[in-house]
Amino acid sequence: MTMNEFLKELEIYTKYFSPAAMDFYTELKEKTQNTFTENGRKILICMQQNQATYKTFSSKQLGELLFMPPRSVSGAMKKLLNEGYCRKQATNPVTYELTTLGSEAQLDD
């Protein structure tokens, strides 16, 4: 379960939160929304812009599109996977696709 999924499930219980718990929940929600690394932001933008051409992306392919080493792509993908913006599609080679959350993420170009 990603942090965003957890917070979304928790939303229905906020009416039972104390004021202090609600303040904590609100702060946590604000901190977790759209907190991308520089490489993560570049990768998401690239995937969004190219999703009509490619359904899935490998680290090598993303690295070529973004002029960055595949290892840098793989490192940034871990956070995007954990936050639910992408998912692994295949394992040999590893390929990724955008989730609905990733497709709809609002990013500054």
C-alpha positions as CSV (number, residue, x, y, z in Angstrom):
1,M,0.0,0.0,0.0
2,T,1.3,3.4,-0.9
3,M,1.2,6.4,1.4
4,N,-1.3,8.1,-0.9
5,E,-3.5,5.0,-0.8
6,F,-3.2,4.9,3.0
7,L,-4.1,8.5,3.4
8,K,-7.1,8.1,1.1
9,E,-8.4,5.2,3.2
10,L,-7.8,7.1,6.4
11,E,-9.9,10.1,5.0
12,I,-13.2,8.4,6.1
13,Y,-12.1,8.4,9.7
14,T,-11.1,12.0,10.0
15,K,-14.4,12.9,11.6
16,Y,-13.3,11.0,14.7
17,F,-9.9,12.7,14.9
18,S,-9.0,15.0,17.8
19,P,-7.9,18.5,16.7
20,A,-4.3,17.6,17.2
21,A,-4.7,14.4,15.2
22,M,-6.4,16.3,12.4
23,D,-3.5,18.8,12.3
24,F,-1.0,16.0,12.1
25,Y,-3.1,14.3,9.3
26,T,-3.4,17.5,7.3
27,E,0.3,18.2,7.6
28,L,1.2,14.6,6.6
29,K,-1.1,14.8,3.6
30,E,0.4,18.1,2.5
31,K,4.0,16.8,2.8
32,T,3.3,13.6,0.8
33,Q,1.4,15.2,-2.1
34,N,3.5,15.9,-5.2
35,T,6.9,15.6,-3.5
36,F,9.0,14.4,-6.3
37,T,12.8,14.2,-6.6
38,E,14.3,16.1,-9.5
39,N,14.8,12.9,-11.5
40,G,11.4,11.6,-10.5
41,R,9.7,14.7,-11.8
42,K,11.7,14.4,-15.1
43,I,10.8,10.7,-15.4
44,L,7.0,11.4,-14.8
45,I,6.9,14.2,-17.3
46,C,8.7,12.0,-19.9
47,M,6.4,9.1,-19.3
48,Q,3.3,11.4,-19.5
49,Q,4.5,13.0,-22.7
50,N,5.4,9.7,-24.4
51,Q,2.6,7.4,-23.1
52,A,0.8,7.5,-26.4
53,T,3.9,6.2,-28.1
54,Y,5.1,3.7,-25.5
55,K,2.8,1.8,-23.2
56,T,5.7,0.7,-21.0
57,F,9.2,2.0,-20.4
58,S,12.4,0.4,-19.4
59,S,15.1,2.2,-17.4
60,K,17.4,2.1,-20.4
61,Q,14.7,3.6,-22.6
62,L,13.9,6.3,-20.1
63,G,17.6,7.0,-19.7
64,E,18.0,7.4,-23.4
65,L,15.0,9.8,-23.6
66,L,16.3,11.9,-20.7
67,F,20.0,11.6,-21.3
68,M,20.6,10.1,-17.9
69,P,22.2,6.8,-16.8
70,P,19.7,3.8,-16.4
71,R,20.9,3.4,-12.8
72,S,19.7,6.9,-12.0
73,V,16.4,6.1,-13.5
74,S,16.1,2.9,-11.5
75,G,16.8,4.8,-8.3
76,A,14.2,7.4,-8.9
77,M,11.7,4.8,-10.0
78,K,11.7,3.2,-6.5
79,K,10.1,6.3,-5.0
80,L,7.6,6.6,-7.9
81,L,6.6,2.9,-7.4
82,N,6.3,3.3,-3.6
83,E,4.1,6.4,-4.0
84,G,1.8,4.7,-6.6
85,Y,2.7,6.8,-9.6
86,C,4.1,3.9,-11.6
87,R,3.9,0.1,-11.5
88,K,6.2,-2.7,-12.7
89,Q,4.8,-4.3,-15.8
90,A,7.4,-6.9,-16.6
91,T,10.5,-8.3,-14.9
92,N,12.9,-9.3,-17.7
93,P,13.7,-6.6,-18.6
94,V,12.0,-4.6,-15.9
95,T,9.5,-2.3,-17.5
96,Y,7.2,0.3,-15.9
97,E,3.9,1.9,-16.8
98,L,2.1,4.9,-15.4
99,T,-0.8,4.4,-13.0
100,T,-3.9,6.6,-13.2
101,L,-2.3,8.6,-10.4
102,G,0.9,9.1,-12.5
103,S,-1.0,9.9,-15.6
104,E,-3.0,12.6,-13.8
105,A,-0.2,14.0,-11.7
106,Q,0.1,17.8,-12.2
107,L,3.8,18.7,-12.8
108,D,5.5,21.9,-13.7
109,D,7.4,21.5,-16.9
